[in-house]
Amino acid sequence: MFESLSQLRYPQASHHEPAPCLELEQVSVYYDAVMALDNVSFSIERGERIAIVGPNGAGKSTLFQVIAGIIRPSSGQLRIFGEPPGSHICIGYVPQRRQIDWSFPVSVADVVMMGRSGRIGLFRWPRRHDWQKVRQALQQVDMLAYARRQIGELSGGQQQRVFLARALAQEAELLLLDEPLSGLDAPSQDAIFEILDQVQASGVTVLMATHDLDQAATHFNRIMLLNRRIIAFGAPEKALRPENLITAYGGHLHRLPVDDVTPGDMLLTDTCCSGGETEHSHG
């Protein structure tokens, strides 16, 4: 995975200022005969922070890979700042931790430098300016002291902060985070949100896949409820209505007795992760 990250170099596309940060029109993705995304359409403005939620296999990772230009949609159109995908160096993509080979012999500083590859260009060495960007990014996520460490020696929260530093060094304007909080303790999650507050304040658009509905409702402007197609997309109180959750999660969603929780609450049992997850949703 590190090798593929270091090779993500795009010819730089111009940005059309009036255009939204991200637009999808009737995008569908098939893997052989299996549909991963079904007629997905939406628009996101610059500086928004969007949570993508849905059950395991809902197509969240596929959606991010389409936006990042890693896979092509089977049909439909995608525009980033008014231009088609595959021509941008402004997209920072942080994949799921389980997709990364943490034994790969690369230092923290080298991982962050991979974010500069699109700006450095093919067959060129990093310059002093690039290493300054790496240092600034590591300092922003409070990881500068670990610059020489092998990436696999870090804790999960530290690793995620390094990948956020990589996106900062890249000077990303659109940040895609695929379940970055999975397996992290509360202090590590809080540290990630503090960094996201900083990048959003600078105008960066953030899309994050998460399984924590309460967290999504608390920390994000809008929520996209996805299960191959968009079930709902809007403010948390509208997107997470009981009827939308039932449509998205089906048999994984259960009403709880009134004595157990606040009336109207529901219990979501999602087998998306090893060991499964259990969460409350307030309907």
C-alpha positions in Angstrom: 0.0 0.0 0.0 2.9 2.4 0.7 4.3 1.8 -2.7 1.0 2.7 -4.4 0.6 5.8 -2.2 4.1 7.0 -3.2 3.2 6.5 -6.9 -0.1 8.6 -6.8 1.0 11.5 -9.1 -1.6 13.4 -11.0 -1.2 16.1 -13.7 -2.4 19.2 -11.9 -5.9 20.3 -12.9 -7.1 23.8 -12.7 -10.0 24.7 -10.4 -13.1 26.5 -11.5 -13.8 28.8 -8.6 -17.6 28.8 -8.9 -17.8 25.0 -9.1 -18.6 22.9 -6.0 -15.7 21.0 -4.5 -17.3 17.6 -5.5 -20.1 16.6 -7.7 -21.4 13.1 -8.6 -24.1 12.5 -11.2 -25.7 9.0 -11.4 -22.4 7.2 -10.5 -22.7 3.4 -10.4 -19.9 0.9 -9.8 -20.0 -2.9 -10.6 -17.5 -5.5 -9.5 -18.2 -8.2 -12.1 -21.9 -8.6 -11.7 -22.1 -7.2 -8.2 -23.3 -3.6 -7.7 -21.2 -1.6 -5.2 -22.7 1.8 -5.9 -26.1 2.4 -7.4 -26.9 5.7 -9.2 -25.2 8.0 -6.6 -25.7 11.7 -7.1 -24.7 14.5 -4.7 -22.9 17.8 -4.5 -20.6 19.1 -1.7 -19.4 22.7 -1.3 -15.9 23.7 -0.2 -15.2 23.6 3.5 -18.0 21.2 4.4 -17.4 18.3 6.8 -19.4 15.3 5.8 -19.9 11.9 7.6 -20.5 8.9 5.4 -22.3 6.2 7.4 -23.9 2.8 6.5 -23.5 -0.9 7.2 -20.6 -3.1 6.2 -20.5 -3.5 2.4 -22.5 -0.3 1.8 -19.9 1.1 -0.7 -18.2 3.7 1.5 -14.7 2.6 0.6 -15.7 2.2 -3.1 -17.1 5.8 -3.1 -13.8 7.1 -1.7 -11.7 5.2 -4.3 -13.9 6.6 -7.1 -13.4 10.1 -5.8 -9.6 9.6 -5.4 -9.4 8.3 -9.0 -8.2 4.8 -7.9 -11.1 3.1 -9.6 -13.4 4.2 -12.5 -17.1 4.3 -12.2 -19.0 1.9 -14.4 -21.3 4.8 -15.4 -22.0 8.3 -14.4 -19.9 11.4 -14.1 -17.7 12.8 -11.3 -16.2 16.3 -11.1 -13.8 17.8 -8.6 -13.7 21.6 -8.6 -15.4 21.3 -12.0 -12.8 18.9 -13.5 -12.9 15.1 -14.0 -11.1 12.8 -11.6 -7.5 11.6 -12.2 -6.2 15.1 -12.8 -5.9 16.4 -9.3 -3.2 16.5 -6.7 -5.4 18.2 -4.2 -7.1 15.0 -2.9 -5.8 13.5 0.3 -6.9 9.9 0.8 -6.4 8.1 4.1 -7.4 4.4 3.6 -8.5 2.0 6.3 -5.6 0.9 8.6 -6.1 -2.8 7.7 -5.3 -2.0 4.1 -1.8 -0.9 5.0 1.3 -3.0 5.4 2.7 -1.5 8.7 5.8 -3.6 8.4 6.9 -1.7 5.3 10.4 -0.3 6.1 9.6 3.4 5.9 10.0 6.2 8.4 7.3 8.6 9.5 9.0 11.5 7.6 9.1 9.4 4.4 5.4 8.6 4.7 4.6 12.3 5.0 6.9 13.1 2.1 4.8 10.7 -0.1 2.2 13.4 0.0 4.5 15.8 -1.8 5.1 13.4 -4.7 2.5 14.9 -7.0 4.0 18.4 -6.5 7.6 17.3 -6.8 7.0 15.5 -10.1 8.4 12.4 -11.7 12.1 11.5 -11.3 12.8 14.5 -9.1 14.2 14.6 -5.5 12.6 16.5 -2.7 13.9 20.0 -2.2 14.4 21.9 1.1 11.0 23.5 0.6 9.4 20.0 0.5 11.1 18.9 3.7 10.0 22.1 5.3 6.4 21.2 4.4 6.9 17.8 5.9 8.2 19.3 9.1 5.4 21.8 9.4 2.8 19.0 8.8 4.3 16.8 11.4 4.4 19.7 13.8 0.7 20.5 13.2 -0.3 17.0 14.2 2.2 16.8 17.1 4.3 14.0 15.6 7.5 15.8 14.8 9.4 14.0 17.6 8.6 10.7 15.8 9.9 11.7 12.4 12.6 9.1 12.3 10.5 6.2 13.7 9.4 3.3 11.5 5.7 3.8 10.9 4.9 0.3 12.3 6.3 1.2 15.7 3.6 3.8 16.4 0.2 3.3 18.0 -2.9 3.3 15.9 -3.7 6.9 16.9 -0.2 8.1 16.0 -0.3 6.3 12.7 -3.5 8.1 11.8 -2.0 11.4 12.7 0.9 10.7 10.4 -1.5 10.0 7.5 -3.2 13.3 8.3 0.2 15.0 8.2 0.7 13.4 4.8 -2.5 15.0 3.5 -1.4 18.4 5.0 2.0 18.1 3.4 0.2 17.4 0.1 -1.7 20.6 0.6 -4.9 18.7 0.1 -8.1 20.6 -0.4 -10.4 17.5 -0.3 -9.7 15.0 2.4 -11.1 11.5 2.3 -10.8 9.5 5.6 -12.0 5.9 5.5 -12.8 4.9 9.1 -9.9 6.7 10.6 -11.2 6.3 14.2 -11.7 2.6 14.1 -10.0 0.9 17.0 -8.8 4.2 18.6 -9.3 5.2 22.2 -11.2 8.3 23.2 -8.1 10.6 23.6 -6.8 9.5 20.2 -10.2 10.2 18.6 -10.4 13.6 20.2 -6.9 14.4 18.8 -8.1 13.5 15.3 -11.1 15.8 15.6 -8.9 18.7 16.8 -6.8 18.3 13.7 -10.0 18.2 11.5 -11.1 21.4 13.2 -7.9 23.0 12.1 -8.0 21.8 8.5 -11.7 22.7 8.1 -10.9 26.2 9.4 -8.4 26.6 6.5 -11.1 25.7 4.0 -10.4 22.0 3.4 -13.4 19.8 2.6 -13.5 16.6 4.7 -15.4 13.4 4.0 -15.1 10.7 6.7 -16.5 7.2 6.8 -17.6 6.2 10.3 -19.7 3.7 12.1 -20.4 5.9 15.1 -23.8 7.6 14.5 -23.7 9.7 17.6 -20.2 11.0 16.7 -21.4 11.7 13.1 -24.3 13.7 14.4 -22.1 15.7 16.8 -19.1 16.5 14.7 -20.3 16.9 11.1 -22.3 19.4 9.1 -24.1 16.8 7.1 -24.5 13.1 7.1 -24.8 10.8 4.1 -26.6 7.5 4.9 -25.3 5.1 2.2 -26.2 1.5 1.4 -25.1 1.2 -2.2 -27.4 4.1 -3.0 -28.0 7.2 -1.0 -30.7 6.6 1.6 -30.5 10.2 3.0 -28.2 13.1 2.8 -28.6 16.2 5.0 -28.5 17.6 8.5 -28.0 15.0 11.2 -31.5 15.3 12.6 -33.0 14.6 9.1 -30.6 12.0 7.8 -30.7 9.9 10.9 -34.5 9.6 11.2 -35.7 6.1 12.2 -37.2 5.3 8.8 -33.9 6.1 7.1 -31.9 4.0 9.5 -34.3 1.1 9.1 -34.0 1.3 5.3 -30.2 1.5 5.5 -29.4 -1.1 8.1 -32.4 -3.5 7.8 -32.1 -6.4 10.2 -29.2 -4.8 12.1 -31.4 -2.2 13.6 -33.7 -3.0 16.5 -36.1 -1.0 18.7 -35.2 -1.1 22.4 -37.7 -1.3 25.3 -38.5 2.1 26.8 -37.2 1.0 30.2 -33.7 0.5 28.8 -33.1 3.8 27.0 -34.7 7.1 26.2 -38.0 6.5 24.3 -37.4 6.4 20.5 -33.9 5.1 20.8 -32.8 2.2 18.7 -29.9 -0.3 19.0 -27.7 -0.8 16.0 -25.7 -4.1 15.9 -23.3 -3.8 12.9 -21.0 -6.7 12.1 -18.8 -4.3 10.0 -15.7 -4.7 12.1 -14.0 -7.7 13.8 -16.0 -8.6 16.8 -18.9 -6.5 15.6 -20.2 -3.1 17.0 -23.1 -2.1 19.0 -24.3 1.5 19.1 -27.3 3.6 20.0 -29.1 5.8 17.6 -31.5 8.5 18.8 -34.6 8.5 16.6 
